[in-house]
Amino acid sequence: SFCKNQIQDGEKIDKLIQELDRPSDAEESDFWQLKDGRIIERYSKPLIVGEENLGRVWSFRASKDTQKAEELDQQLHKEKELNEQRAKFVSMVSHEFRIPLNIISFAASLLKRHGDRWNKEKKNEYFERLQSAVEQLSLLMDEVLIIGRAEAGKLAFEPKTINLANLCQEIISEIHLKEKTQEWINFIDRSKDKKVSIDKKILRRILINLLSNAIKYSPSGDKVDLIISLVN
């Protein structure tokens, strides 16, 4: 318990203690960071009496390997930042999922209670809301899957030669269609109709996400400028 309270990564202690129930003959060493910022080296070897392995003996010493200590410190800092980013992402995604789910729940409830009395136009209005919410959920799921594959190192980058201006116009048309008659985006093309080699699938998700958020968080009535230009 004392040792665990001194180490910055307490979970590491728990995992190693669990491994003591499965003693091995291997000798090990690693570096730990204390809560006060110091780096110590742990050396572990089997405790063998006669031919019986009774467990392991741990010994500690102040690390003299400055390079390894700095590498460990950087690794711990990166892990901390990554965990914070994951927590923020989970919180954001939870909020974003809740919005379309609430729309679906609300629209379905109204259709169930009043659908038999509404005219066709009124019912179609709520069916469109349901469809829009389902599409939003699908886009959110795509984003989660892309990020998950990226973190697992399984996100394949498949560049192909495309016309960037045409892709942007396709995305803008989709967003305008979704927003009914509102012309939210002012497209400025400075690419001179040049083609680029890029992963269309990934870029598409990035642009849709950026433009949707820009529209959502811009003052009412303001347009969003989408400007593309190629730098040699």
N, C-alpha and C positions, 0 to 999 in steps of 0.2 A: 504494500500500500504506500509506503514511504517513497519507494522508487518510482511508482506510477505518478505520484504527486509532483515529482521533480521533473519528469519528462514532458516535453511539449506535446508529443503525440502519444497520449495514453492508450489509444487503441492498439498500438504496436506492442505494448507490454502484454495486453490481454491475449493477443494472438500467440506470442511467444510462450506465455504460460500454458496455454492450451496444448502447445506442441511438446511440452515437458512430459505429457502422458504418453507420448510416442517417442521415447529416447532413441537417438541415432548415434552412430560412431563418428559422425562428421564433426570437424572443427569449423567454427564460424567466427566472423568478425564483421561488425558494422559500426556506423556512426550514429549517435543520437544527439539531439539538441535539447539542452535544458531550458526551462522556462526563463532563466535569466540571460539566455542567449549563448551561453558557453556550449562548446562541442566536446563530447566525450566519445571515446572508442570503447565498444563492448567486445570482449573476447569470450567465446563460449566453447567449452570442450566437454567430452563425456566423462562422467565419474564412474570408473570401472574398478571394481574390487574383485580380484580373482578373474573369473570369466563372466561375471554378472555386471550388466550396465544398470547402475542405480539411479541415473539421472544425468544432470549436467551441472557444471560449475561455471558461473559467470564471474568475470573480473572486469573492472573498469579502470580507465586511465584517461587523463587529459589528452586530447588529440594534439599531436605535433605535426600532423599532415595538414598544413594550412590549405592546400589546394582542395583536398577532399572535404575539409570542413566548409570551405566556401561553396563548393559544389552542392553539399547537403543543404546549406542554408538557402541557396538559390532554388533548389528543388522544393524545399518546404514552402518557400514563399510563393512559387508558382502553383503548388497544390492548394495553398490557401486561397489564392486569387481565383483558381478554377472552381473551387467549392463555393466561393461567394457568387461567382457568375452563374453557376448552376442553380443556386438558391434563388437568385433574382429571376432567372429564366423560368423556373418552375412557378414562381409567384405570378409572373406576367402571363404565362400560358394559362394558368388556372383562371385568371381574370378574363382573358380573351375567350376561353371556352365557355365561361358562364354566360356571356352576353348572348350568343346565338342559341344556347340551350334554353335560356329564359324566353327568348322570342318564340322558339318552337313550342315550349310548354304553354305560353300565353295564347298563341294563335290556335293551337290544337284545342285548348279548353274552350275558346270562344266558338269555334266551328262546331264543337260537340254540343254546346248549349243552345246556340242560335242558328246553326246552319240550315235547319229545316224552315226557318222563317226568312232568311236572307235571300235576296235575289242573286242571280248569277254573277253580276259585276262585283257585288260585295264579297261573295265567297272567293272569287278569283283574286281579289286584293289580298286576302289572308293566305291563299294558297301560294301566291308569289312571295309573301313574307317567309313562309315555310321553306320554299325552294331556295331563297336567298340565304337563309340561316344555315341550311344544309350545305350549300356551296362554301360558305365561310368556314364551317367546321372541317370540310374537306381540305381547304387551303391550309388551315392550322395544322391538320394532321400531316400534310406534306412537309411543312416547315419542321415539325418535330422529328419526323423520320429523317430528313436531310441532316439536321443537326446531330441526331443520334448516330447516323452513319459516319459523319465527319469526325466525331469524337472517337469512334471505334476504328478510325482509319480505313473505313470501307467505302467511303464516298469516292466513286470513280469520276475522274475529270475527263470528259470526252469532248474536246474542242472540235468544232466544225466551222467552215467558212460560211458566214451569214452576212446579210445586209442589216446592219444595226438599226438604221432608220426604219426599215420595214418592221422589224421586231417591235420597236417602240410604238409605232403606229398601231400595230395589232393589239398591244397591251392597252393603249389609251382607248381604243375603240371598245374593248371589253369593259373597261372601267366606266366609260361614259354610258354604255348600254346598261350596266348594272345600276348606275345612278340615274336611270331614266333619261330625261332630256337635259340634265345639267351638264354644261361644258366646263369641267373643273380644271382641265389641264391645258396649258399653253405650250405647245411643242415647238422647239427651235432646233432646227437641224443644221449643224455646221460641219457635218462629216463629209460633205461633198460626195455623198452616195458611195463612199468607199466601203469595201467589205472587210470584216475582221474575223479572226479565228478565235472562237470562244465557245464555252459550253452553254448552249442556248437554254437548256433546262434550268441550270443553276442561276444564270443571269435573269431569266424570266421571273423566278421566285423572288430574287432580290429587288427587281424593279417594281413588281406588284406590291411587295411589302412596303417599300419606300414611298411609293406614290399613294397607296391607301392611307398610310399614316400621315403623310403630308396633307392630304385632303381632310382627314379626320381632325387634325389638330390645328389647322389654319383657321383664322377668323372667318366667320360666316360671310360668304360672298366673294372672298378672295380667291384668285386663281393660283394654281401651282405651276411654276415654270419647269419644264423638263428640257434641258439643253444638252446636246451631245456634240462633242468635238473630238477629233483624233489628233494626238500629239505625236510627231515623228520622233 
